Amino acid sequence: MIGRIKKHALDRLDFAGDVSAAKRLSACKTFIRLESAMIRMRHEAGASGREVARGRATMIDVLLSHLFQYACDSWRHAHGTEPLPVCLVAIGGYGRGELSPHSDIDIMFLFPSEVGRKQLEPFQEHLVNEILYILWDCGLKIGHSSRTVDEVFAEARNDIQTKTALLETRRLAGSESLYETFASAYRSFSQEDNPRDYLTRRLNGQRERRARYGQTVFLQEPDIKNGVGGLRDYHNILWMARVKLGIDQLDDLVAQDYLRPGELRDINRAYDFLLRVRNELHFNSRHATDLLNLESQPRIAFGLGYVNDDPLARVEQFMHDYYHAAQTIHRTARNLENRLALTLEPPSRLSLRDTLRISRHQKTKRIDGFIHRGKELVASSPDIFKADPARLIRVFRHCQQLDAQPDFALQNLIRGSLPLITRHVINSPDAIVSFRSILQEAGAVFPILDLMHELGVLGRFIPEFDGLTCRVQHEFYHRYTADIHTLNAIRELDAIFNRLEPITHKYLAALHETPNPTLLYLILLLHDIGKAVGIKGHADTGAELALPVLRRLGVGEADCEIVVFIIKQHLIMARFWQRHDVDDPKTASIFAEALGDANRLRYLYVHTYCDARGTSTDLWNSYKDTLHTTLYRATLEHLIHGGEAIETKNSGLTQMKRQELLAKKIPGIGSDEITAHFNLLPERYFIHTGTDEISLHLEMVNRLLRSINTADSIGTLRPIIDWKNDLNRGLTVVNVVTWDRAGLFYKLAGAFSVAGLNILGAKVISRADHIAIDTFYVVEPGGGAVENHGATEVFARTVEQALVANRDLYPDILAQAKKVSQRYGLDLKNGMEALQSAFPPSIEVYHELAMQRTIVEIQARDHLGLLYQLSKSIYDHGFDITFARIGTERGIAIDTFYIESTDGEQIDETRLHTLRDALHALVAPEQTSEAPAA
């Protein structure tokens, strides 16, 4: 490929004599177009990632060299000779000779140090005009600089990014002697200019980057370049090795005993695979991108030769290979980073073997065929696992108890000994005791299971878990593969036992009330194993798969029953509080009946929290935590005390609040108004509403009633609105008291949209005298309590226009949506199409017989005004909304409504079917709905 590109350049980039800028531009465009097409054909024919990246680098090389030569010739033609030597240098990734289709091209015009700026600037400007402008007009992204040799070294001393970029340079054209002098001096400089500081900063940079990208290879949407196990992991070890050892390529590390031949082969293959994936991603994108998102994965997989007819199976095969390659790079990179950081002495004075020999003089302890030295565990013999294969499990128990890590050699020995984990070991009483002991070390389980998984032991010992390894979860909320999600959930349980956050304290208290708190580790480990068979119905499948594992591990019958029940029902609690009114005593009663046991509830309460937090770091918030805990506490009371006792307690609580408010003597509110308030509202309002909030509502109702004297009619009454920021929960509580009227909810929702605010939740209730008390929990578009007073004014004005003047708010909502999209740089149309493919909308409309409710559940792509459209459609079809639970996750709306017929008539299935189709048409206008109403 490279020879052909150079040959074509001689034919197409012949700029002999006086060639106009237009002709040179046209020739360059033609050359780029034809050569790019040939490079892509080579890629599609299966060329390696490096071959394609080097081919594109070569294409740019010859293009730049011809333009540079023409620029120098034209200067000589006009001025006789160049004023000073100059060299055109490729730096960074381009200097490494690798360019993916949309990679940036970084170059430097290098000049001698002894020249002055007046002498330099005219020639420099000529080079820029003759070279860079043509490249920019060709649509190439060029990063450039013009530096003298002294300036290069000065910048390298002050900026680690510059220092790193200059570790990889190539001469493209110009003075060979100037470049060789610079390159030789820079090589010495990079090794002598505080190498300890450079290596430390590189290691710190690696840690920070990996933390930013999820601290794991196994993200469902990995970043090929910067993600953990990405191309940057490979580049970083090369940079560190160049500074410390003065090598040019990773191959040189083998000769110096830093890398084994097999490791070199594996990491080079993995790097080439990632480059090939990146090339395919760039070829399929209009702009530079390194994010392998869910929408692009089927297309990229197909382009790389994964041709399974089932798109999901195709993606799973491709991502399995991706994760394997990224894991190889990450593992090798970490090991090399550790080895390179052992000492900063030159290798000629202290080799890796010398360093290891010195470490052996540390204080040691022998245990079970291993040597504990410092923070490491070392094998006393290469045959320790052959002598007793159960040690392959026991070694991790030792690491847990000693707070140690297997050294590099022991890790390799464990990987090489995996075939010893046979059925005999899986059923070995010794191995089982060790594994159960690991799971009972409260607060210290995740690091050991994570290590077991990384070294391949966990999936060997629990084959049912192995099916989760690298399993892409085709679910919208999951950020990680199924195996890493499970381990993350276990890490959250560690955090609870370690009391790492205040929020964890109540969960720890719930666990301590169970007979076996650490049993939840086993539940979490097995809760998703059904996904190895398939996502759909995985809870039921997981319960079936878990039972043989529990029997094998010797778990008692009582604990078995708990584990299987929680696995089978592990999704129920979050779904329940997402879909139902947790303030309604019926909700807790029905949920208590479904669980039937207080300990089940306690395990499920903590499990749901860990499961959600392990799914994505931003999936849980204080609002959800409040709903979750409210349901837990109310249900626990039902399970412990029974329904009748709860009713008695609730009645007593209501009477106590009435007496407290009567004694409080609220200014301007008489005792008759307080008594009327308690008589006109259902008991559930008083159970979950504090006296301060009830006082606020009484005052607002009083203001509304007093305004009747100034209103022309009930319909012209202005609503009473109160705003209060709840900084602890990061939201604003908005209370609206007004005369109840047709379509009230959708008009209020529309007014919030016009004001540019997002609704997190709502409580809707009406007194028997038709005064509505609606409470909304809202945030600003970027999240957080409402600080924009302009938004509150817009809301008040819009509500009045909608309620009094019956104004159609939809045009204003569309205008506001356009403003938000421009402000936040959102492409709403393209975003909708991408999300619809990954998360198809769903509508359910059904009767909940046990709760005597008619419920609407909606999941769809969120956008400003969606709630207005949905609630208006519900009203237009003859229904009132009596409860609303509003939620948004990663741009997806998850809304639940309780509805009643506005005419009080019984709701038949035909009306529900019609309503469901109308709502479906709103959220998925391109699709038709044929499923029957539930």
N, C-alpha and C positions, 0 to 999 in steps of 0.2 A: 504493500500500500504506500509506504513512504517513498520508495523509488519512483512510483508512478506519479505521485503528487509533485515531486521535484521536476520530473520530466515535463509534465503539463504546465508547470509554472514557466519553464523556459519558452514554451510556445505562446502562452496567453498573457504573460506579464513582461513582454519585451518592450521596455521603455527607452530604447536607444534614441538619442537626439532630443529634439524639442517636442514633447508630447503634452498636449493640453490637459488641464486638470479634469475636464469632462471625459476625455478618452481614457485617462488613467482610472477614473472612478468607474466607468463602464466596464473596463477590463477587469478590475478588481471584483466588481459585483458578479460578473459572469464566472470568474474563477471560483469565488466563494460558493456560488449557487451550484455549479457543476461538481466541485470537489465535495461539498457537503452532501450532495445527493449520493455520490459514490461511497462516501464514508458511511452514510446511513444504510446503503445496500449491503456493505460489508457487515455492519452490525446485525441487520436482519438475517444475514446468511450464517450468523452464529459467531462472528469475530469476538474475541475476548474483550473484556472491559478495558484493559490496558492498551490493546491494539487500537481500539477506536479512539480512546483519549489521546494516545500518542499521535494517531493519524491527524486528528484535528489540530494538535499542537504543531505538527509539521506543516500543515496547511497555513497556519498563521505565521510560522517561521519564514517560509519562503515568500509569503506576501509582504511581511515587514522588511525582509532583506532586500527585495526588489525596490520597494518604496524608499528605503534608506539609501540604496545605491543611487537611485535617481535624484534624491534630494542632494546628496553630496556632489554628484556630477553637475547638477544645475548651479550649485554654489560656485564650483570651480569655473564653470563656463562664464559666470558673471563676474567673479572676483579673482580668478587666477589660481587660488589655492585655498584650502580650509585654514581658518585662523588658528586651529588647535586640534589635537587628536580628540576623537570622540568614539564611544563604543555604545552600541545598543544592547541592553542586557534584559533578559527575561528573569522575573523574580517570582517568588511564591509558588503556587501550584503550576503556573505556566513555566516557571524556572525548573520545576521538577519534570516538565515535559508531558504534563497531563492536563487536557482540557476536555471537559464534557461539553455537550452541545451549547449550553447556556452559561458556561463558566466565564467569570471575569478574566480579562487579559491584562496582566500587570507588567509594565515595562519601565525601564529607567534609562535615560540618556546620561551616560557617565563621562565626566570630563576630568582632566588632571587637576591637582590641587593648586598649582602655582598660577593659574589664570585668574584675571580680575573679572568682575561682573561686566564692565563696559566691553571688554573683549569677548565675553561669553554670550551676552544677551542677543545680539543680532543673529548670530549663527543658531543659537537655541531657538529663537522665534522662527527662523527659516525651516528648521527641522520639524517643528510642531505643525507649521502651516502645510508643509508638503507631505507629511505622513499622517498625523493624527486626524486632520479634518477629513481626509478621504476615508479613513477607517470609521470615523463617526458617521459619515454619510452612508457607509455600507451597513450601518445598524449594529456595529460591534460595540461591546462595552469595554472600554479601554481605561485602565487606571495607569497614570503615568507620573513620572517625576523627573526632574533634571537636577543632578547633584554632582559636585566635585567629590573626589575621593575623600577629602577631609570631612566634608559635610555628611557623607554616608556614615562614617565612623561616629561622628558626633550624634547623629540621630539614632544610631544603633545603641549607643550608650544610654540615651534618654528614654527609649521606647522599646519594650520587649517585643511588640508586634513587628516593628521594623527589623529588630535584630533577628527575629525568627524568619521573616520573609527572605532576608538576605543569606540565610543558610542554604537556600536553594536558588542558585543563579546559573544562567547559561549565557554565553555570548551568542548573539544573533547576527551581528554585523559590526563592522568598524574595527578599531585598533585592537589587534590581538595582544600586543605587548601591554597596553593599558589594562586590558581585562585580566591578563595573567598576573600582573603585578598586584592588582586589586584583590583577585581571588586568593592568591597566596597569603597576602597580608590579612585578609578577613578570616581565613581558616585559622591562622595563629591567634588572631584577636578573639574569635569566638571561644577558643579553648582556654585562653589566659585571662580574659576579662571577667573575673568573679564567676567562674562556672558554678560554684555552689549556689549562689543566689539565683542564677538562671534556672538550674534544675529544680530548686525549691519553688520558684514561681511557676514553672511549668506544671509541677505536681499539684500545686494549689489551684492552678487554672483547670486542670483535669477534674479535680474534685468538684469545683464550682460548676463546671459545664455539665458533668454527669448529674449533679443534683438538680440543675435546671431542667434536664431532660428525663426526669422520672427515676433516676438511679437504677434503671434496669434496662436490659436489652429488649425485654418482652413487652413493649408497648404495642397496642393494636395499630397505632399510627406512628411508626418510628420516623425519625429524621435520619436519613442515610448519611449525611455528612457530620452533623454535630451530636447525634444521639449516642447513647451508650453502645459501644461496639461498632460505632460508625467509622467513617474514613479518618476522622480526626484522631481517634485512638491510635491508628496505625501511624499517621503523620507524627504524632507527638513522640512516640518512642524513637522514631528516626531522628527527630530534632535533638532529643536528649542524647542519643548515642553519638551524634556528630559533635556535640559540644564536649561530651565527656571523653569520647574515645577517638574522635577525629576520623570516623569511618564515612564512607560515601553511600553505602546501601546496607540493608539489613543482612544480606548474605555474609557480610564481614563479621557479624556477631557470632556466627558458628565457629569460626576459627579461634575466637577469643573466649569460647565456652560460656557465652551468655545465652546462646540459643542452640537447641538441638536441631539436627537436619530435618527431622519429622515435623517439629514445630515451625520451622521456616517454611517448609512446603505447605503446611496447613494454613498458616496465616497469609501467605501469598495467594493461595487459591481463594481464600475467603475475601481478601481485598479485591481480587479481580472480579469476583462475583458481585460484590457491592458496587464496583465501578460500572459493571454491565447493567445492573439495575438502575443506577443513576442515569446512565446514558439513555436507557429506554424511557425513564421518567421525563427527561429533558426533551427527547424527541417527541413526546406526546403532550408537551406543555408549550404554551406561548412564551412563558417567562421562566426565569431561573427558579427552581423550587427543589427542595430536598425532602419535602414531607410526603411520605408514602401513605396518603390518607385512604380511608375505607372506600371512597368513591373511585379512586384511581386503581386500586389493587387488582380488580378483575381484568381491567384493560392491560395493565402492565404485565400481569401473569401470562395472559394470552400472547402478548408480544414477545415474551421471553421463551415461548415454547411450551407453556403449560396449557394443554388443549382439552382437558376434561370437559365434557359437555355440561356438567353441573358447575355453574360459576362459583358456588361456595366451596365445592371440593377443589376446584382449580386454585382458588385463593389459599386454601389450607395447605395444599402441596407447596405452592410458591412461598408462603410465609414461613412454613416449616424450614425450608432451605435458607431463607433469609435469616431467621433467628439462629440457625446453626452456624452460619457464616459470621454473623455479628457476635455471637457468643465466643467463637474461636478467636476473633480479633480482640475482644474485650479481655478474655482470660489471658491470652498471651501478652497483651499490652500491660495488664496489671502486674503480671509476673516480671516482665522486663523492667517496668518502672521500679518495682521493689529491688530488683537486682542492681539496677543502675544507681539507686539511691543508697545502697549499702555503704559505699564509701566514695568520696570524690577524689581520692588519690589516683594518679595515672595507673593504668593497668600494668605497666612495666614494673611498678614498685609494689603493687598489691593486687593480686588477681582475685577473681571470685572464689577460687578454691582456697586462697589464703584467708580471705574474709571468713569463709565458713569454718576453716580450721581454728581461727581465733575464737569464733563464737562457741566452739566446743568446750572452752575453758570456763564458761559460765557455770554457776551452780546448777546441778542437775538432780533429777529424781526419776527413778525407774518405776514403771507401773505397767503391768500386763503386757510386757514386750515392747513398750514405748519408753522414750526418754523425754521427760519434761524439762525444758531448758528455757528460762525466761518466759516469754509469751508463746513459745512454740512447742509442738509435740513432734517428735522425730521417731522414726522406726528404728528399732535396734537391729533388725535383720530384714532383708528383702523377702524372707519367707514367712513373716509373722502371720499373714492372712491365709496362706496355704496350711499352716499348722493349725489354725483355728479360724475358719471363715466367719464365725459369729463376731470376731473382732471388728469386722467391717461395719457393724452397728455399734459395738461397744466403744470404738474409738471416738465416736461423736459424743457419747455420754462422758467420756474422759475430758474431751475438749470443753464441754459444758461445765463440768464441775471444776476444772482447773482454770477456766477462763483463758483457754489457749486456742491456737490455730494450728492445724497440721502444716508443717513446713512444706516447701515446694516439692521436695522429693517424696514426702509422704502423700501429698495430694496426687502426684503422678502414680504412685504405687496403688492408691485407692482406685483411681480410674482404671488402671490396668488389671485390677483384681475383680472388677465387676462380675465377670462370668462365674466367680465363686459363690455369688449370691443365688443359690439354687433353691428349689422348693424345700430342700432340707433346712436351709438357713432361714427361709421365710417362716417355717413352722418351728424353728428352734426355740425352746423355752428361754435359753440364755439371751438370744437376740431379742425376743419379745419383751423380756423384763427390761432390757436396756432401752428399747424404744418407748415402752410405757413410762419409764422413768424420765426420759427426755420430755415427754408431754406433760409431766406432772411438776416440772420445775417452773412454777408460776413466775412470769415476768422475764423468762430467759429462754423461751422456746423458739422464737422466730430465727435468731441468728444461726442456730444449729440446724433447723429444718432447711433454711435457705442454703447453708453449706452442703447439707446432704443432697439437696436437689441439684446444686451446681455441679457436684462431683458425680452425679448419676446414681447415687445410692437410694434415694427416696423412692424413685419410680421402680427400682429393682425390688426393693423390700415390700413396697405396697404397689403391686402391678396395676391395681384398679386406679391409682392416682396417676400412673404413667401416661394414661390416655389423655390427660389434660395438658401435657407438656407441649408448648408451642401452639396450643389450640386457640385459634382466633375465635373470639366470641362475636357473632354477628348480631350484637345487641347494641343499641345506640349509646347506652350510658357507660359501658365498660371501656376503660382506657387500656387495660392490660389483658394479656392472654390469660386463659383460665387458671393455669398453674400459678402464675405470679399474683393474680387476684386472690387466690386462696391463701398464699403466703402473706400477702399484704393484710388480709383480714386477721391472720394470726398475729401479725405485728401490732395491730390495733388492740388485740387482747393483751399482749405484753404491756402496752402503754397503760391499759386499765389497771393491771396488777401493780404497775410501777407508779401509779398516780401522776402521770406526766402532765396532765392538764386538769384544771378544776372540773371540767365537764365529765371526767371519768369517775369521779368520786361516787356518784349515785349508782353508776353501773357496777362498781366494785361492791357497794353495799348490797345490791340485789344478788350478786354472785355469792356473797358470804352467807346469804340466807338459804342457799341450796346445799344439799348434802355433800356435793362433790364439785367445788368451784372449777377445778382444772379439767373437768370432763368436757368443758366447752372447747378446749384445744382440739380434742378428737372430733367433736362435732364440726368445727370449722374446717379441719383437714379434709373431712369426707363430704362436706355439704354440697359440693358441686361435682362430685365424681360422675354423676349422671350425664354431664356434658360431654364426656368421652364418647357417649352413644349419640347424643344430639341435644341441641338446646331445648327443643320443644319437649315438654313433659320431663325435664331433667330432674325435677324434685322427686317425682314418683320413681323414676329409674334409679336415682341416686339412693333412695331408701332401700331398694331391692339389692343394689350392688354393695351397700354398706354392711348388710347383715352378715355375709360370710367373712368380711374383714373383722368385724367385731368378735365373731366366734373364734376366729384364728388368733386374735389378740387376747383372748381370755376375758373379755368384758362381761361382767355379771348381767343377769337377766334384767334387773331393774334399770341399770344404766343403758343396756341395749335398747330397751323400750323408749327411754328418753331420747337417745341419739337418733333412732330411726324416726321418731315422731317429729323432732325438730328439723331433720333433713327434709322430710316430706312436706313440712309446713313452713319452711324457712322464708318464704316470700309473703306469707299471709299478713303479717303484722303491718308492714309498710303499706301494702295495698289497702289494708283496712282503714288506716288513718288518712291515707290519701283520698279515699273515696267516701268516707262517712264523717258525720258530724260528731267529733269526739266530745262535745259538750252535751250531747243528748244521752241521757242515762240508758236508753235502749241500745245504743251502740256498744257500751261496755257490757251490757247484759248478754247480747248476742255473741260478742267476742269471747266472753267467759264460757259460754255454753260450748263454743267451738273448741276451746282448749281443755277445759274440764279439770285442770290441775294447776296449782299455784307455782310449782317448781318448773313445769313446762313453760309457763309464762315468763318466769325469771330468766331461764336460759334463752328463750326466744327474744326477750327484750334486749339482752346484751348482744346476742348473735346478730340481730337486725342492725344494730349500731355498727358492729365490727364489719359486717358484710357491706354495708353502704360506704363506710369510710375506706374499705379496701377496694372498692370499685373505682373511685376517683376521689382525689383529695378535696375537690370542691363540691362533692355531691351532697354533703351534709351541712346543715346550717342551724342556727339557733332556733329558727322558726320551726323547722322539721323536728328538732329535738324536743321542742315544747309539745307539739302534737303527739309525738311518740311517747313521751313520758306521761302526758295527760291520759292517753289511752291505757298505758301500763298501770298507772295508779288506780284508775277507776275500775279496771278489770280485776286487779288484785283484790280490791275491796269486795267485789262481787264473789270472787272465789273463796275468800276467807270468811266473810260475814253473811253472804247470801243476799238475795234480792230484797226480802222484806226488811231486813236490817238497814239496807242502803236507803230504801224509801223513807224509813223512819228518821234516819240520819239526815237525809236531804230536807225533809220537812222541818226538822229542828233547825238546820242551818239557815233555811229561808226565814223562819220566824226570828231567829237571832239577828239576822241582818236587818229585818224590819224594825226590831226594837232598837238596834244600834242607830239606825238612821232617824228614828223618831226622837231618840235622846240627843242626837247630834244637833238638831234644830238648824237645818240648812237655811241660810238667809233667803227670805222671799218665798220659801216653800212651806206650806202649811201641812199639818199632819194628815189632813184629808187627801191632799195630793199624793203623799207618800203611800197612804193606804190604797188609794185608787191605783197607783202604779203597780203595787203588789197584786191587786185583784185582777188587773187587766193583762198581765203577762204570764206565760207558762212557767212552771217551777224550774225548768231546766235553765232559764235565763238567770235566775238568782243563784243557782248552784255554782256556775262558772264565771260569775261577774262579781268583782270585788265591790266593796261599799263605796270606794272613791269613784269608780266608774259608774255605779248606779246613781250616785249624787250628781255626777256630770250629766247623765241622761235626764235626771229629774229637772235640772236647771234648764237644759236645752228644750225639753218638752214645755216647761213653763214659759220660756221665751216664745216658743211657737204659738202657744195658746193665746198669749197676750197680744201677738201680732194680728190676731183675727180682727180686732177692732179697726185696724188700718187697711185691711185687705178688702178688695171689692168682692171676692168670693173665695171659697176654699181653694179653688184651682189656682188662684194668684198668690197664695202664701209662699213667701220666700223660705227656702230651707235654712235650718240652723246648722252651721258647720263648725267643727272644732278640730284643730290640728295639734298633735302632740308627738314629738320625736322620742323614740325609744332607742337611745344610743347603745344600750346593752345588747339589743337584738339587731341593731343596724337597720331600722326601718321607722316609718312614720305611721301612727295610728290616726285615722281620719274617721270621726263620728259624724254622721249626717242624720238629722232628725227632721222629718217632713211629713206632710199628709200623704198617706199611702195612696197610690194611684196606679193606673194601668201602665205597665212598662217601666216602672221606676228603676229597677235594677239595671236594665240595659242603658238607660239614659245616664245614670250615674257612672257606669263603666265607660261609656263614651266620653263623658266629661273628663275623666282621668286620662284617657287617650289623647284628647285634644290638648290637655295640659302637659303631655309628654311624660307621664308617670306610669310605672309598671305596677300592677296589682299582684301582690303575693297571696292574698287570701281575703275572705270576706265573711262576715256574720250578718245574716239578714233576719230580722224579727219584727213583728208588728203587734202593737197593743190591740185589744179588742175594740177600742174606739178608733181604729184605723190610723193611728199615728205610727209611722215606720221608724225604727231605730236601726240604722245600718252602720256597721263598722267595717272599714277597709284597712288593710295593711299594705302600704305602698312604699316603693323605693324609686329613686331616680334611675334613669336609663343605665348608668354605669354601676348601679348598686348603691346602697347606703341611704340613710335618712334624707328627707327632703330639706335642702338648704336654700333652694331657689324660691324666693318669695313670689317671683313673677308667676311661677307655676300654680301657687295657691290662689292667686288672683284670677288667673285664667280659668281655673277649675270652678271657682265661685260664680264667675260671670257666665260660664258655659252651662252650669247646672241650672241657673235661673232661666237662661234662654231655652233650654231643653224642656224644663218642667212647666214654665209659665207660658212661653211663646210656642211650645211644641216644635222647636227648630230641629231640622234634620242635621245631625252632627257628622254624618259620614264624609262630606266634602272636607270639613275641617280636619278630620282624622287623617285623611289621605295627605293633606298638606303637611300636617305635623310629621307623618311617617317619612315624607320626602326630606324634611329638615333633619330628622334623626339620622337617616341613611347618609346624608351628605356630611353631617357632623362627625359620624363615626366611621365613614369610609365603607359603608355597607353596600353590596350589590344584592338588593333584595330578591330580584328575579333569579339570578344565578344561584344565590344561596338557597332559594326555595327548591330549585330543581335538584341541587346536590343532596339536600336533606331528604327530599321525598324519596329519592332512590335508596337512601340508607335507612330511612325510618318511615315506612308507609303509614298514613293516618288511619286511625280506627275510631269508630263511633259505636257505642253500645247504649241502648235505651231499653230499660227493663223494669219489671215490678220486683222489688225485694220483699217477699211475702213475710219473712220473719220480722222485719222492721216496719212493715206496712208503709213502704215508701216507693215512689216511682223515681228512678235514678237515671240520669244521663251522664255517661262517662265519655270524655273526648281526649284523644291524644293526637296532636297535629303540630305542624310547624307554626311556631309563634310569630306573630307580627303585631305591630301597633294597630289596635282596632279589632283584633280577632275576638276578644271577649265581647265587645260591643255587637259585632255581627252575630255571634252565637246566641247571646242572650236576647237580642232583638228577634231572631228567628224563632226562638222558643216562645217568646211573647206573641209573635204573629200567628203562631199555630195554636193559640188558645191556652197557654200555660203560664202560671206564675212560678217564679223561682223562690223557694222558701229557704234554701241553704246553698251556699257555693263554696267549694274548695278550689282555689286557683293555685296552680304551680307551674313553674317554668324550669326546665333542665336543658342546658346546652342548646337553647333556641327551640326547644320543643315544649309546647303547652300541654299540661296534664290537668284537665279541669273536670270537676264533678259537680253536678247540680241535683238537688232534690226539687221536683216539680209537682205542682198541683194544677188541676183544671180550673181555669178562671170562672167557669160557670158552675163549679161544684159537682158536676156530673162524674160518674165513674169513667175511668179512662180505659178504652178498649185497645186491643192489639193493633187494629187498623190505624188508629191515630198515632201510636208509637212508631209504626212502620213508616208512616208519612213524615213524621218529625225526623226520624233517623236519616231518611233519604235527603231531606232538605239540609240537614247539618252536614252530611257527607258531601253534598254538592258545594258547600261553602269551603270545606277544607281540602277537597280533592276534586276540583271542577273537571279535570280531564278523565276521571274515572267514573264508572257507574256502579251502583250498589245493588247487588242482587240477593244478598244474604237476608234471611228472614229476621224479623225483630225477635230479640231474646224473650 
